[in-house]
Amino acid sequence: MLAAERRMLILEKLQEEKKVVVSELGAYFEVSEETIRRDLDKLEKEGFAIKSYGGATLNEHTTDMPFSVRNKKNMAGKQKVAQIIETLVADGEHIILDPSTTAVAIVKALKHKESLTIITNSIEVLMEQPEVSSWEIISTGGILREDYLALVGPRAMETIEAYNVDKVIVSCKGLSMEKGVTDANEMFSQVKQTMLRSAREKILAVDCTKFDVIGFSKICNIEDFDIIVTDQKPSEAWLDYFNDKGMKCYYAKEDENNRICK
């Protein structure tokens, strides 16, 4: 196993369990404890871990996790969000999807739709393209951010600006009444701002872990979106906030047959 692959697995374990123990990791990966300590040193320098005696804990203040780690966080919640989004998208529509892990769940949920045009800067969404001959997939181009499997920069924004679409569906790192909709870095915020300007209807797709979280870079105000879609009922304070702003909020709940409905 390559060192980079082992560190990614350690990071996934940190994400799930919030802490790791050097001796346990050494036994699991069949490497020396010194090797594990070097792995943890690197994860700490990258801002993902905080070393402690005999192990490490997750750095809860980082919002810049690699795609493969983020993709495993609250997968059930993202699937519920995707099922609601599926009811909001009609055959033949033109939509923009961002490079979020939620967008990957959404494109999977849309696979039975006909004649969709999808514009995206997500490598993972491009790879998930279903075998639907009526779909048209447009890649933005741009600079590859490998950890995010995303294309960013001026070229990506120029491509997005060339189109006018029915819907844009984006996610974010955090949603705060005081700070608005935020992301991990400025490059992603800039691309999403361009996406929002290109769409008639703007949908924010967020699972419950994003509420009352503040990311590094602001994308926009919450009321710049028309619809919020999430995986469980928000607090009454949030529902009142959406109502005051004139926004629609759809959230997942199960009917008597355990089917997800909005």
C-alpha positions in Angstrom: 0.0 0.0 0.0 1.3 3.4 -0.9 1.9 5.9 1.9 -0.6 8.4 0.4 -3.3 5.7 0.2 -2.6 4.7 3.8 -2.9 8.4 5.0 -6.2 8.7 3.2 -7.6 5.7 5.0 -6.3 7.1 8.3 -8.1 10.4 7.5 -11.3 8.5 6.7 -11.0 6.8 10.1 -10.4 10.1 11.8 -13.5 11.5 10.1 -15.6 8.6 11.4 -14.2 8.1 14.9 -12.7 11.6 15.6 -9.5 10.0 17.0 -6.9 7.3 16.2 -4.3 5.4 18.2 -0.8 4.8 16.8 -0.5 1.2 18.1 -3.9 0.2 16.6 -3.1 1.8 13.2 0.3 0.1 13.1 -1.2 -3.3 13.7 -4.0 -2.7 11.2 -1.8 -1.6 8.4 1.1 -3.9 9.4 3.6 -1.1 9.5 5.8 0.3 12.3 4.5 2.8 14.8 7.2 5.2 13.6 5.7 5.0 10.1 2.2 5.8 11.5 3.7 8.8 13.4 5.1 10.1 10.2 1.7 9.8 8.6 0.1 11.7 11.4 2.8 14.3 11.2 1.9 14.9 7.6 -1.8 15.0 8.3 -1.2 17.5 11.1 0.9 19.7 8.7 -2.0 19.6 6.2 -4.4 20.8 8.9 -6.5 17.6 9.1 -5.3 16.2 12.4 -4.0 17.3 15.8 -1.4 15.0 17.3 -1.9 13.8 20.9 -0.1 11.4 23.1 -0.2 8.0 21.5 -2.4 9.1 18.6 -4.3 12.0 17.0 -7.7 13.7 16.9 -9.6 15.2 14.0 -9.1 18.9 13.5 -12.7 19.9 13.7 -11.9 23.4 12.4 -10.9 22.3 8.9 -13.5 22.5 6.2 -11.1 21.5 3.4 -11.3 17.7 3.5 -10.5 15.7 0.3 -13.4 14.6 -1.9 -13.0 10.9 -1.0 -13.4 11.7 2.7 -16.3 14.1 2.3 -18.1 11.7 0.1 -18.5 9.2 2.9 -19.9 11.7 5.4 -23.7 11.5 6.0 -24.2 9.5 2.7 -27.8 8.7 3.8 -28.6 12.3 4.3 -27.2 13.2 0.8 -29.3 10.5 -0.8 -32.4 11.9 0.9 -31.6 15.3 -0.5 -31.1 13.8 -3.9 -34.5 12.1 -3.9 -36.2 15.4 -3.2 -34.1 17.2 -5.9 -35.3 14.5 -8.4 -38.9 15.7 -7.9 -37.9 19.3 -8.7 -36.1 18.5 -12.0 -38.2 18.0 -15.2 -37.3 16.2 -18.4 -35.6 18.4 -20.9 -34.2 20.9 -18.4 -30.8 22.6 -18.5 -29.1 22.4 -15.1 -25.8 23.3 -13.5 -24.3 21.0 -10.8 -21.3 22.0 -8.6 -18.4 19.7 -7.6 -20.0 18.7 -4.2 -20.5 15.2 -3.0 -24.2 16.0 -2.8 -24.1 16.6 -6.6 -22.8 13.1 -7.1 -25.8 11.7 -5.3 -28.1 14.0 -7.2 -26.9 12.9 -10.7 -27.4 9.3 -9.7 -31.0 10.1 -8.6 -31.7 11.8 -12.0 -30.7 8.9 -14.2 -34.2 8.1 -15.3 -34.8 11.7 -16.5 -34.8 12.3 -20.3 -33.1 14.9 -22.4 -31.3 16.7 -19.6 -28.4 19.1 -20.3 -26.0 19.2 -17.3 -23.2 21.7 -17.1 -20.6 20.9 -14.4 -17.1 21.5 -13.1 -17.1 18.2 -11.2 -15.0 15.4 -12.5 -16.9 12.9 -10.4 -20.2 14.0 -11.9 -18.8 13.6 -15.4 -17.7 10.1 -14.4 -21.2 9.3 -13.1 -22.7 10.2 -16.5 -25.4 7.5 -17.0 -25.9 5.6 -20.3 -28.7 7.9 -21.3 -28.4 8.8 -25.0 -30.7 11.8 -24.6 -28.4 13.5 -22.0 -25.9 16.2 -22.9 -23.0 16.7 -20.5 -20.9 19.9 -20.8 -17.7 20.2 -18.9 -16.5 23.6 -17.9 -12.8 23.0 -18.3 -10.4 24.9 -16.0 -7.7 24.2 -13.4 -8.0 20.8 -11.7 -8.2 20.8 -7.9 -7.2 17.1 -7.5 -8.3 16.7 -3.9 -11.8 18.0 -4.8 -12.0 16.4 -8.3 -13.1 19.9 -9.4 -12.3 22.4 -12.1 -11.9 26.0 -11.1 -10.5 29.3 -12.3 -11.2 31.8 -15.1 -11.8 29.2 -17.8 -14.4 27.4 -15.7 -16.2 30.7 -15.0 -16.1 31.7 -18.7 -17.8 28.5 -19.8 -20.5 28.8 -17.2 -21.2 32.4 -18.2 -21.8 31.3 -21.8 -25.0 29.5 -20.8 -28.4 30.3 -19.3 -30.0 27.4 -17.5 -33.3 26.5 -15.9 -31.8 25.5 -12.5 -28.6 25.6 -10.6 -28.1 23.2 -7.8 -25.2 23.8 -5.4 -24.1 22.8 -2.0 -21.8 24.5 0.5 -19.6 24.1 3.5 -21.7 26.1 5.9 -25.1 27.9 6.3 -25.3 30.7 8.9 -28.0 33.3 9.5 -25.3 35.8 10.3 -22.7 34.9 7.6 -24.8 33.5 4.8 -23.7 30.6 2.5 -20.0 29.8 2.7 -17.5 27.5 1.2 -14.0 26.2 1.9 -12.0 28.6 -0.3 -12.4 31.6 -2.6 -11.9 29.7 -5.9 -15.0 27.6 -5.2 -17.0 30.5 -4.0 -16.2 32.5 -7.2 -17.3 29.6 -9.5 -20.5 29.1 -7.5 -21.3 32.8 -7.7 -21.0 32.6 -11.5 -23.3 29.5 -11.5 -25.9 31.4 -9.6 -25.9 34.3 -12.0 -26.5 31.9 -14.9 -29.7 30.2 -13.6 -33.4 31.1 -13.5 -34.0 29.1 -10.4 -31.4 28.6 -7.6 -31.5 25.6 -5.3 -29.3 25.0 -2.3 -28.9 21.3 -1.5 -27.5 20.8 2.0 -27.6 18.0 4.6 -28.2 18.8 8.2 -24.5 18.9 9.1 -24.1 22.2 7.2 -26.5 24.3 9.3 -25.0 26.8 11.7 -21.6 26.2 10.2 -19.4 29.0 8.8 -16.9 28.3 6.1 -13.9 30.4 5.1 -15.2 32.2 2.0 -18.7 33.6 1.5 -20.6 32.6 -1.6 -23.8 34.7 -1.2 -26.6 35.6 1.1 -29.1 32.8 2.0 -32.0 34.7 0.4 -30.2 34.6 -3.0 -31.5 31.1 -3.3 -35.2 30.3 -4.2 -35.3 26.8 -2.6 -33.5 25.0 0.3 -33.4 21.2 0.2 -32.2 19.3 3.2 -32.4 15.8 4.7 -34.3 16.5 7.9 -36.6 19.1 9.4 -34.6 22.2 10.3 -35.1 23.9 13.6 -38.1 26.2 14.1 -35.7 29.2 14.1 -34.5 28.2 10.6 -38.0 27.5 9.3 -39.0 31.0 10.5 -36.0 32.4 8.9 -36.8 30.9 5.5 -40.4 31.9 5.8 -39.4 35.5 6.6 -37.1 35.6 3.5 -39.9 34.2 1.3 -37.9 31.0 0.5 -39.2 27.5 0.1 -37.7 24.7 2.3 -38.1 21.1 1.4 -36.9 18.4 3.8 -37.1 14.6 3.9 -39.7 12.7 5.9 -40.9 9.1 5.5 -44.4 8.1 4.6 -46.2 5.0 5.9 -44.4 2.9 3.3 -40.9 4.2 4.4 -40.5 6.2 1.2 -38.8 9.5 1.3 -41.0 12.4 0.5 -40.7 16.2 0.7 
